[in-house]
Amino acid sequence: MNPIKLDVIERKKTTILSELKVLVEIQRRYEAKQQDAILEHALAHAMQNCIAAVIDIAQHIVAEKMDAPLESYSEAISALGTLGVLQKPFADEFSRVAKLRNVLVHLYDNVDHTFLFSLVPNLIRDSKKFVKQISEYSF
């Protein structure tokens, strides 16, 4: 096994925080004017990038700290709770974000954008919590 690459984790955390800023602005604009195709596209893209960075961090840490391979992105996030990197209840709950990533990637033409916009506050809150807990863990 290779050591955990802290620079990779830092770059991914920066990506998450950057995409959260974009999501805040998209949400502000959406509330002022709904049914904007560009905002809808930007929303899906920012959500996808944010979640992908979360998954990348989880997979990187899990690959270095666990012997057994995992079967899904959700399991990688949840495993961070088992490893003590994240608080276990939070990791188990937040692991569902990987399913949202799959919807965004594979069913983008069938996504209800009103529903996606309703998820933005929770995604922002939980992604910030994820970054905070990752930052507080001593590798």
C-alpha positions in Angstrom: 0.0 0.0 0.0 1.1 3.6 -0.7 0.8 6.3 1.9 -2.2 8.6 1.7 -1.4 11.6 -0.5 -2.4 14.6 1.5 -1.9 16.9 -1.5 -4.6 14.9 -3.4 -7.0 15.2 -0.6 -6.3 18.9 -0.3 -7.0 19.5 -4.0 -10.2 17.5 -3.8 -11.3 19.5 -0.7 -10.6 22.7 -2.6 -12.8 21.4 -5.5 -15.6 20.6 -3.1 -15.5 24.1 -1.5 -15.3 25.8 -4.9 -18.3 23.9 -6.2 -20.3 24.7 -3.0 -19.7 28.4 -3.7 -21.1 27.8 -7.2 -24.1 26.0 -5.8 -24.8 28.8 -3.4 -24.8 31.3 -6.3 -26.9 29.0 -8.5 -29.4 28.6 -5.8 -29.6 32.4 -5.3 -30.2 32.9 -9.0 -32.7 30.0 -9.3 -34.8 31.5 -6.5 -35.1 34.7 -8.4 -35.9 33.1 -11.8 -36.9 29.4 -12.2 -36.9 27.3 -15.3 -33.5 28.6 -16.6 -31.9 25.8 -18.7 -28.4 27.2 -18.1 -28.9 27.3 -14.3 -30.2 23.7 -14.4 -27.2 22.6 -16.4 -24.8 24.4 -14.1 -26.6 22.9 -11.0 -26.2 19.4 -12.2 -22.6 19.9 -13.2 -21.6 21.6 -9.9 -23.4 18.9 -7.9 -21.7 16.1 -9.9 -18.2 17.7 -9.5 -18.7 18.2 -5.7 -19.9 14.6 -5.2 -17.2 13.2 -7.4 -14.5 14.9 -5.3 -16.1 13.5 -2.1 -16.0 10.0 -3.7 -12.4 10.5 -4.9 -11.3 11.4 -1.3 -13.2 8.4 0.1 -11.8 6.0 -2.4 -8.3 7.2 -1.9 -8.4 6.9 1.9 -10.2 3.6 1.8 -7.8 2.1 -0.7 -4.9 2.8 1.6 -6.5 1.9 4.9 -8.5 -1.2 4.1 -7.5 -4.5 2.6 -10.8 -5.5 1.1 -12.1 -3.8 -2.1 -15.5 -2.1 -1.9 -18.3 -2.6 -4.3 -19.7 0.9 -4.5 -19.0 4.5 -4.1 -21.5 4.5 -1.2 -19.5 1.9 0.6 -16.4 3.9 0.3 -18.0 6.9 2.0 -19.6 4.7 4.6 -16.2 3.0 5.3 -14.8 6.3 6.3 -17.1 6.0 9.3 -15.9 2.5 10.1 -12.3 3.7 9.9 -13.0 6.7 12.2 -12.2 9.3 9.6 -15.8 10.5 9.7 -18.3 10.2 12.4 -20.0 6.9 11.8 -23.7 8.1 11.7 -22.8 10.9 9.4 -20.8 8.7 7.1 -23.6 6.2 6.8 -26.1 9.0 6.1 -23.9 11.0 3.7 -23.0 7.8 1.8 -26.3 8.1 0.0 -24.9 11.1 -1.9 -23.2 8.6 -4.2 -26.5 7.5 -5.5 -27.3 11.1 -6.4 -24.1 11.2 -8.4 -25.2 8.1 -10.3 -28.5 9.7 -11.1 -26.7 12.9 -12.3 -24.3 10.9 -14.4 -26.5 8.3 -15.9 -30.0 9.7 -16.0 -29.3 13.4 -16.6 -32.1 13.8 -19.1 -34.7 12.5 -16.7 -33.7 14.5 -13.6 -36.3 16.7 -12.0 -34.4 20.0 -11.5 -36.9 21.3 -9.0 -36.1 18.3 -6.9 -32.3 18.8 -7.4 -32.7 22.5 -6.3 -34.4 21.2 -3.1 -31.3 19.1 -2.3 -28.8 22.0 -2.6 -29.0 23.2 1.1 -28.4 19.7 2.4 -25.6 19.0 0.0 -23.9 22.2 0.9 -24.3 21.5 4.7 -23.2 17.9 4.5 -20.3 18.6 2.1 -18.9 21.2 4.4 -19.3 18.8 7.3 -17.4 16.2 5.2 -14.6 18.6 4.5 -14.4 19.6 8.1 -14.2 16.1 9.4 -11.6 15.1 6.8 -9.6 18.1 7.8 -9.7 17.3 11.5 -8.6 13.7 11.0 -4.9 13.0 11.6 -3.5 10.9 8.7 
